[in-house]
Amino acid sequence: MALQDLLDQNKTWAEQRLVEDPEFFRRHVAGQKPRILLIGCSDSRVPAEQILACGPGELFVHRNVANVVSYNDVNISAVIQYAIENLHIEDIVVCGHTQCGGVAAACAQTLGDGYVADWLLITTWAKRWVDERLAAEGRSPDRDEYLSLVVEENVRLQVKHLSHLALVRKSWRNHPGVPRLHGWVYDIASGRIKVIVEPTSIKNEVDEVAKG
């Protein structure tokens, strides 16, 4: 049978969990109470639960190519709404990663045609802002540094998009400062996470929404 090895691994994993903790699965039947909503990249090298050493029920996760928050994406909007209104999650994290293929494609301007090209056009704004900053500084970094700069700028961009969503701003009006928005970048080479955007960096916008 195709993919039988994965089914066998699942069986072994489930059996091992029960040996270690007979209540492991039963505890999750009643529901979930995750700490954060993590919006990450679909890249297979960045599994959210593993890099944060979390187990089932601890993270509410949405992943897409280049961890984009698009204004017209019903999918991500539904996830965010469910996280805020149903799960009462107070922290939302946009987590990018080094060596991101989607960001690299946007940087190389090799998007081609189709859905991927349309999607990654959103990320090209991050590239544009990095290019403007480097030109002003008179710097020409190598490819790896340049890609890292755009990855980080893309995280800032997507956090900004989050802060503009009507359902997030509605929550801020009703519960000032919640959800708290964070921006992280996971380094594939080291396994460590770098904080790019802290909640304090968007405090003024939260205050403005709360007053309005």
C-alpha positions in Angstrom: 0.0 0.0 0.0 1.3 3.5 -0.9 2.5 5.4 2.2 2.3 2.3 4.4 5.5 3.3 6.1 3.7 6.5 7.4 0.8 4.5 8.6 3.1 2.1 10.4 4.9 5.0 12.0 1.6 6.4 13.2 0.7 3.1 14.8 4.1 2.9 16.5 3.8 6.5 17.7 0.3 6.0 19.1 1.3 2.9 20.9 4.4 4.5 22.4 2.4 7.5 23.7 0.0 5.2 25.5 2.8 3.3 27.1 4.3 6.5 28.4 1.0 8.1 29.3 -2.3 6.0 29.2 -4.4 9.3 29.3 -2.4 11.0 26.5 -5.2 10.9 23.9 -8.2 10.9 26.2 -7.2 14.3 27.6 -7.7 15.9 24.2 -11.2 14.6 23.5 -13.0 17.3 25.4 -11.6 20.2 23.5 -8.6 22.5 23.0 -7.1 25.5 24.7 -4.1 26.6 22.7 -1.8 29.3 23.9 -1.2 31.0 20.6 -2.2 31.2 17.0 0.9 30.7 14.9 0.8 31.8 11.3 3.8 30.1 9.7 5.2 29.0 6.3 4.2 25.7 4.7 7.9 24.7 4.4 8.3 21.1 5.6 11.4 22.1 7.6 9.5 24.3 10.0 7.0 22.1 12.0 5.5 24.5 14.6 5.0 22.0 17.4 8.5 20.6 17.1 10.5 23.8 16.9 8.6 25.1 20.0 8.7 21.8 21.8 4.9 21.8 22.2 2.4 18.9 22.2 -1.1 18.5 20.9 -3.5 21.2 22.0 -0.9 23.8 22.7 -0.8 25.6 19.4 -3.5 26.7 16.9 -1.6 26.7 13.6 -2.2 28.2 10.1 0.4 27.7 7.4 0.8 29.0 3.9 3.5 29.8 1.4 5.8 32.5 2.8 3.5 33.0 5.9 1.4 35.7 4.2 -1.6 37.5 5.8 -3.7 38.5 2.8 -6.7 40.9 3.2 -8.8 38.9 0.8 -8.0 35.4 2.0 -11.1 33.9 3.5 -9.2 30.9 4.8 -6.8 32.8 7.1 -9.5 35.3 8.1 -11.7 32.4 9.3 -8.8 30.9 11.3 -8.1 34.3 12.9 -11.7 34.9 13.8 -12.1 31.4 15.3 -8.9 31.9 17.3 -10.1 35.2 18.7 -13.8 34.7 19.2 -14.0 30.9 19.9 -10.7 29.9 21.4 -10.1 33.3 23.1 -6.4 33.3 22.1 -4.6 36.4 23.2 -1.3 36.1 21.2 -0.9 35.8 17.4 2.5 35.1 16.0 3.6 35.4 12.4 6.7 33.2 12.1 8.9 33.3 9.0 12.1 31.3 8.5 15.5 31.6 6.9 16.0 30.2 3.4 12.3 30.7 2.6 11.7 29.5 -0.9 8.7 31.7 -1.4 10.5 34.8 -0.3 13.5 33.8 -2.5 11.2 33.5 -5.5 9.8 36.9 -4.8 13.4 38.3 -4.5 14.5 36.7 -7.8 11.4 37.9 -9.6 10.9 34.4 -11.0 7.3 34.0 -10.0 6.0 33.0 -13.4 2.2 32.6 -13.8 -0.5 31.1 -11.7 -1.7 31.1 -8.1 1.8 31.1 -6.5 2.8 34.2 -8.5 -0.4 36.0 -7.5 0.1 35.0 -3.8 3.8 36.0 -3.6 3.2 39.4 -5.2 2.2 40.4 -1.6 5.7 39.5 -0.4 7.4 41.7 -3.1 6.4 44.7 -1.1 8.9 43.5 1.6 11.6 43.2 -1.1 10.8 46.7 -2.3 11.2 48.2 1.2 14.5 46.4 1.8 15.8 47.6 -1.6 14.9 51.2 -0.7 16.6 51.0 2.7 19.8 49.4 1.3 20.0 52.0 -1.5 19.7 54.8 1.1 22.5 53.1 3.1 24.6 52.4 0.1 24.9 48.8 1.0 25.0 45.7 -1.2 24.8 42.5 1.0 25.5 39.0 -0.3 22.6 36.8 -1.3 22.1 35.1 2.0 22.1 38.3 4.0 19.8 39.9 1.5 17.3 37.0 1.7 17.4 37.2 5.5 16.6 40.9 5.4 13.6 40.3 3.2 12.4 37.4 5.3 12.5 39.7 8.3 10.8 42.5 6.5 8.1 40.1 5.2 7.3 39.2 8.8 6.9 42.9 9.7 4.7 43.4 6.6 2.4 40.5 7.6 2.1 41.7 11.2 1.1 45.1 9.8 -1.5 43.3 7.6 -2.8 41.6 10.8 -3.1 44.9 12.6 -5.3 46.2 9.7 -7.8 43.4 9.7 -11.2 44.5 10.8 -11.7 41.6 13.2 -8.4 42.3 15.0 -9.2 46.0 15.3 -12.7 45.1 16.6 -11.0 43.0 19.3 -8.7 45.9 20.2 -11.7 48.2 20.6 -13.4 45.8 22.9 -10.3 44.4 24.7 -7.4 46.9 24.2 -4.2 45.2 23.4 -5.7 41.8 22.8 -4.8 39.9 20.7 -1.1 40.8 21.1 0.7 40.5 17.7 4.2 39.1 17.4 6.7 38.6 14.6 9.4 35.9 14.7 11.9 34.3 12.3 13.1 30.7 12.8 16.7 30.0 11.8 16.8 26.7 10.0 20.6 26.5 10.5 20.5 26.8 14.3 17.0 25.9 15.3 16.7 29.2 17.2 13.9 31.9 16.9 14.7 35.6 16.5 12.0 38.1 17.7 11.4 40.6 14.9 8.2 42.4 16.2 7.3 42.7 19.8 3.8 43.7 21.0 5.2 47.0 22.3 6.1 48.0 18.8 2.5 48.2 17.8 1.2 49.8 21.1 0.5 53.2 19.5 -1.7 51.7 16.9 -3.6 49.6 19.5 -4.1 52.8 21.6 -5.4 54.7 18.5 -7.9 52.0 17.7 -9.1 51.8 21.3 -9.7 55.5 21.4 -11.6 55.5 18.0 
